[in-house]
């Protein structure tokens, strides 16, 4: 978390994003917290409104459902590869098939 936040502090694109977020309607999801550090993250969650807590509970439910789906369905034997390129089919096959 800290390293991601430090990286974001020095990126012009992230600075512009923060300006847009500050100008946005405070009731809109876009204006909400998106990055921080080990100090700001716990503080933001402890002062959450009931609506934000409901959103967090919903997000946790979705996360748990996705993890369960992943654990059940993501298996090496179910994996496929798709490769596209300007190379000939023979070249693309040479790159993939031996592996």
KASUL-V986567 format. One record per residue. N is the residue number from 1. RES is the residue in three letters. PHI is phi as a letter, one per 30 degrees, with the letter a starting at -180 (* if undefined). OMEGA is omega in radians with two decimals (* if undefined). Layout:
BEGIN
<<N,RES,PHI,OMEGA> <N,RES,PHI,OMEGA>>
END
This chain:
BEGIN
<<1,UNK,*,-3.12> <2,UNK,d,-3.12> <3,UNK,d,3.10> <4,UNK,d,3.14> <5,UNK,d,3.13> <6,UNK,d,3.10> <7,UNK,d,-3.10> <8,UNK,d,-3.12> <9,UNK,d,-3.08> <10,UNK,c,-3.10> <11,UNK,c,-3.12> <12,UNK,e,-3.14> <13,UNK,d,3.13> <14,UNK,d,3.09> <15,UNK,d,3.11> <16,UNK,d,3.11> <17,UNK,e,-3.14> <18,UNK,d,3.08> <19,UNK,d,3.11> <20,UNK,d,3.13> <21,UNK,d,3.13> <22,UNK,d,-3.13> <23,UNK,d,-3.08> <24,UNK,d,3.06> <25,UNK,e,-3.09> <26,UNK,d,3.11> <27,UNK,d,-3.14> <28,UNK,d,-3.11> <29,UNK,e,-3.11> <30,UNK,e,-3.08> <31,UNK,d,-3.05> <32,UNK,d,3.13> <33,UNK,e,3.12> <34,UNK,b,3.12> <35,UNK,a,-3.13> <36,UNK,a,3.13> <37,UNK,b,-3.07> <38,UNK,d,3.13> <39,UNK,d,-3.05> <40,UNK,d,-3.11> <41,UNK,d,3.11> <42,UNK,d,-3.12> <43,UNK,d,-3.10> <44,UNK,d,-3.11> <45,UNK,d,-3.12> <46,UNK,d,-3.13> <47,UNK,c,-3.10> <48,UNK,d,3.03> <49,UNK,d,3.10> <50,UNK,d,3.13> <51,UNK,d,3.12> <52,UNK,d,3.11> <53,UNK,d,3.07> <54,UNK,d,3.10> <55,UNK,d,3.13> <56,UNK,d,3.09> <57,UNK,d,3.12> <58,UNK,d,3.12> <59,UNK,d,3.11> <60,UNK,d,3.10> <61,UNK,d,3.13> <62,UNK,d,3.14> <63,UNK,d,3.14> <64,UNK,d,3.11> <65,UNK,d,3.11> <66,UNK,d,3.10> <67,UNK,d,3.11> <68,UNK,d,3.09> <69,UNK,d,3.14> <70,UNK,d,-3.11> <71,UNK,d,-3.09> <72,UNK,d,-2.95> <73,UNK,c,-3.09> <74,UNK,d,-3.11> <75,UNK,b,3.11> <76,UNK,e,-3.11> <77,UNK,d,3.10> <78,UNK,c,-3.04> <79,UNK,d,3.03> <80,UNK,b,3.10> <81,UNK,b,3.04> <82,UNK,b,-3.14> <83,UNK,b,-3.12> <84,UNK,b,3.10> <85,UNK,a,3.14> <86,UNK,d,-3.13> <87,UNK,d,3.10> <88,UNK,d,3.11> <89,UNK,e,3.13> <90,UNK,d,3.14> <91,UNK,d,3.13> <92,UNK,d,3.11> <93,UNK,d,3.11> <94,UNK,e,-3.13> <95,UNK,d,-2.99> <96,UNK,c,-2.98> <97,UNK,e,-3.11> <98,UNK,d,-3.09> <99,UNK,d,*>>
END
